[in-house]
Amino acid sequence: MNMHRTMRLGGRASKLSKVQADLASEALAAVGIETEFVPIETQGDRDRTSSLRVIGGQGVFVRAVESALLEGEIDLAVHSAKDVPPATAEGTTLAAYLPRGDVRDALVSRDGVGLLDLPQGAKVGTGSRRRAAQLLRLRPDLEVCDIRGNVDTRISKVEDGEYDAVIVAAAGLQRLGRNPSELIPIDLMMPSPGQGALVIQCRTEDAEQVSAANHAPTAQAISAERAMLRALGAGCSLPLAALGGMRGGEVLLAGRLLSADGSERIELQRSGDAPEAVGVEVAETLLERGGQRLMEEEGEA
């Protein structure tokens, strides 16, 4: 990396992504790397109606940006860590995590009420199977509907009366200066692996310089979450949640697997010195405690 020129920082072409790119630019500038933002439209941004499961799942917001990085159109990429698939493209590295924001999910409701106070049969929008399963476990009476679009689009559908409420990531809402009706407690709705954090991806040969911007506690926590995700395997079709953290120099990781309708839930917590090992241990134990059976049943459905 030529450290004496402005580096091209790529990210999704959305309002929130520009805010996130500004945060990444500030972190990089603090370690001597000046950047300019290059917006990149992803398939997930172009197709705002199809279910994420139909158009490519978790990586649909990352692949176009990652491709631009590999092809030399940009020098760095910024992603929401929760959008990054377990395996990144060969020749690239997730070199720097920014300090993590709020990990919680947020409810935005038409009447300003919280999740447990929504009226019977309320229509709640979410594009996440993880959120949907946890919603149904808490409130099986709710009508949970698939929804796409950016944060402002989702909120407008509540204001227009199409939905009674939507659930979005609290960190994204806060970065846009929007207020939730409720920040959902983690015990009720555990987040997605990586939720609340931003990560800077670069070509592997540039990783040493970029890693100067890395926030080590965030990186260790999310490394455990992503290791759990990898260990569960690409074949895991179940809603899953994870939350890592640091305690007394050790990595602490909580993991949760649910059936699609939320009727069954398996969760546990482990700690250790090595983030990757803790993530693998949580994944394997989840499978042993009934996750494998739930996966097999989900595959037969």
GUDREN-902156 format. One line per field, with one value per residue (C-alpha): residue in one letter; x, y, z. Coordinates in steps of 0.5 Angstrom, whole numbers. Layout:
<nodes>
aa	A; ...
c1	X; ...
c2	Y; ...
c3	Z; ...
</nodes>
This chain:
<nodes>
aa	M; N; M; H; R; T; M; R; L; G; G; R; A; S; K; L; S; K; V; Q; A; D; L; A; S; E; A; L; A; A; V; G; I; E; T; E; F; V; P; I; E; T; Q; G; D; R; D; R; T; S; S; L; R; V; I; G; G; Q; G; V; F; V; R; A; V; E; S; A; L; L; E; G; E; I; D; L; A; V; H; S; A; K; D; V; P; P; A; T; A; E; G; T; T; L; A; A; Y; L; P; R; G; D; V; R; D; A; L; V; S; R; D; G; V; G; L; L; D; L; P; Q; G; A; K; V; G; T; G; S; R; R; R; A; A; Q; L; L; R; L; R; P; D; L; E; V; C; D; I; R; G; N; V; D; T; R; I; S; K; V; E; D; G; E; Y; D; A; V; I; V; A; A; A; G; L; Q; R; L; G; R; N; P; S; E; L; I; P; I; D; L; M; M; P; S; P; G; Q; G; A; L; V; I; Q; C; R; T; E; D; A; E; Q; V; S; A; A; N; H; A; P; T; A; Q; A; I; S; A; E; R; A; M; L; R; A; L; G; A; G; C; S; L; P; L; A; A; L; G; G; M; R; G; G; E; V; L; L; A; G; R; L; L; S; A; D; G; S; E; R; I; E; L; Q; R; S; G; D; A; P; E; A; V; G; V; E; V; A; E; T; L; L; E; R; G; G; Q; R; L; M; E; E; E; G; E; A
c1	0; 3; 1; 3; -3; -11; -14; -20; -25; -31; -38; -45; -49; -53; -54; -52; -46; -44; -44; -41; -35; -34; -33; -28; -25; -24; -21; -16; -14; -12; -7; -4; -9; -13; -19; -24; -31; -33; -40; -42; -49; -50; -55; -58; -59; -61; -67; -71; -76; -74; -72; -65; -65; -67; -62; -56; -57; -52; -46; -51; -49; -41; -40; -40; -35; -31; -30; -28; -23; -20; -20; -17; -22; -22; -16; -20; -28; -32; -38; -43; -39; -46; -46; -40; -40; -36; -31; -28; -25; -18; -13; -17; -16; -21; -16; -19; -25; -28; -30; -37; -43; -50; -51; -58; -64; -69; -77; -80; -87; -93; -96; -89; -90; -85; -85; -89; -94; -96; -103; -105; -104; -100; -96; -88; -83; -76; -72; -68; -70; -66; -71; -77; -76; -74; -80; -85; -82; -84; -90; -93; -99; -95; -96; -88; -87; -81; -79; -73; -71; -66; -68; -71; -76; -77; -79; -84; -88; -89; -91; -96; -99; -97; -94; -95; -88; -81; -74; -68; -61; -60; -53; -55; -61; -57; -52; -57; -60; -66; -70; -73; -79; -75; -68; -70; -66; -61; -64; -70; -67; -60; -56; -53; -46; -42; -48; -46; -39; -36; -30; -25; -23; -16; -12; -8; -1; -4; -6; -1; -2; -9; -9; -6; -14; -16; -20; -17; -23; -28; -24; -23; -31; -33; -27; -31; -38; -35; -32; -38; -41; -36; -36; -44; -43; -46; -51; -54; -61; -63; -64; -58; -55; -49; -45; -38; -35; -28; -28; -22; -17; -22; -27; -34; -39; -46; -49; -57; -60; -68; -73; -76; -82; -78; -82; -75; -69; -62; -57; -50; -44; -37; -30; -23; -17; -17; -23; -23; -23; -29; -33; -32; -34; -40; -42; -40; -44; -50; -50; -50; -55; -60; -58; -56; -63; -67; -62; -64; -72; -71; -68; -74; -79
c2	0; 7; 11; 18; 18; 18; 11; 9; 6; 3; 1; 0; 6; 8; 13; 9; 6; 13; 15; 8; 10; 17; 13; 8; 14; 18; 11; 10; 18; 17; 12; 16; 13; 18; 16; 18; 14; 10; 8; 1; -1; -9; -14; -13; -5; -6; -12; -9; -14; -21; -25; -25; -32; -32; -27; -30; -29; -26; -24; -21; -14; -16; -19; -13; -9; -15; -16; -9; -9; -16; -12; -6; -1; 1; 0; -2; -4; -2; -7; -8; -14; -18; -18; -21; -29; -34; -34; -28; -28; -31; -25; -21; -20; -17; -12; -8; -8; -1; 0; -4; 0; -2; -10; -10; -10; -4; -4; 2; 2; 6; 7; 8; 2; -4; -11; -14; -9; -9; -11; -18; -20; -14; -14; -14; -13; -16; -19; -24; -31; -30; -24; -28; -34; -30; -26; -32; -35; -29; -27; -33; -29; -24; -24; -24; -21; -21; -14; -11; -4; 1; 3; 10; 5; 0; 6; 9; 3; 3; 11; 9; 4; -2; -5; -4; -5; -6; -9; -6; -6; -1; 1; 3; 7; 11; 12; 15; 19; 16; 14; 7; 6; 0; -2; -10; -13; -18; -24; -23; -22; -24; -21; -23; -25; -19; -14; -7; -7; -4; -8; -6; -11; -10; -14; -19; -15; -9; -12; -10; -2; -2; -7; -1; 2; -5; -5; -11; -12; -12; -16; -22; -22; -22; -27; -32; -31; -32; -38; -41; -39; -43; -49; -49; -50; -47; -52; -49; -47; -45; -38; -37; -31; -30; -25; -25; -20; -20; -21; -21; -23; -28; -29; -30; -32; -34; -38; -39; -44; -44; -47; -43; -42; -41; -46; -49; -46; -48; -44; -44; -40; -41; -38; -39; -35; -37; -34; -39; -45; -42; -41; -48; -51; -47; -49; -56; -56; -53; -59; -64; -61; -61; -57; -63; -65; -59; -58; -65; -63; -56; -60; -65; -59
c3	0; -2; 5; 1; -3; -1; -1; -4; 1; -2; 1; 0; -4; 2; 7; 13; 9; 8; 15; 17; 11; 15; 22; 18; 15; 22; 25; 19; 19; 26; 24; 18; 12; 8; 4; -1; -1; -7; -7; -10; -11; -9; -11; -5; -6; -13; -11; -5; -6; -6; 0; 2; 2; -5; -8; -4; 4; 8; 3; -2; 1; 1; -6; -10; -6; -5; -12; -13; -8; -11; -18; -16; -16; -9; -4; 2; 4; 10; 12; 17; 20; 21; 13; 12; 11; 15; 9; 6; -1; -2; -2; 3; 10; 15; 18; 23; 27; 29; 37; 37; 37; 41; 39; 41; 36; 36; 35; 31; 32; 30; 37; 40; 44; 46; 43; 49; 49; 41; 40; 39; 32; 30; 24; 25; 19; 19; 14; 19; 21; 27; 29; 26; 31; 37; 36; 35; 41; 45; 42; 37; 36; 32; 24; 22; 15; 11; 9; 5; 4; 8; 15; 13; 8; 13; 18; 13; 12; 19; 19; 13; 16; 12; 19; 26; 27; 24; 28; 26; 28; 34; 32; 25; 27; 32; 27; 23; 29; 29; 36; 37; 40; 44; 45; 46; 52; 49; 54; 49; 43; 42; 36; 30; 30; 28; 30; 32; 29; 23; 19; 14; 9; 5; 0; 5; 3; 6; 12; 17; 16; 16; 23; 26; 26; 30; 36; 39; 44; 39; 34; 39; 41; 34; 32; 37; 34; 27; 29; 32; 25; 21; 25; 25; 17; 11; 12; 18; 16; 23; 26; 30; 35; 38; 43; 45; 50; 54; 62; 66; 60; 57; 51; 53; 48; 48; 43; 41; 36; 35; 31; 25; 29; 35; 39; 41; 43; 45; 48; 52; 54; 54; 56; 54; 52; 45; 41; 35; 40; 44; 38; 36; 43; 43; 36; 37; 44; 41; 36; 41; 45; 40; 34; 29; 30; 29; 23; 20; 22; 18; 12; 12; 12
</nodes>
